[in-house]
Amino acid sequence: MRPDLTREMWQAATTDAADRLCLPDIDQRALRGLKFNEALPERLATATLAARLADLDGAHDALADRVRFTAGPPGR
């Protein structure tokens, strides 16, 4: 983490983060690597890969976890 990150900065950044989660962008190379890529419409293939790569439940859980800020030695 950034050494200058404060509790207030963290709270401001994560307050509505769960509402802003979205599926990842899919690289064209990943689409070409699909087993049946020529049989699938590109939009369906993109949606399928994005859904497989995303861990929205895990992200929601991580954002709901409690966070503890501790101070380390100066300069580290």
Secondary structure by P-SEA (a helix, b strand, c coil): ccccccaaaaaaacccccccbbbbbbbaaaaaaccccccccaaaaaaaaaaaacaaaaaaaaaabbbbbbbccccc
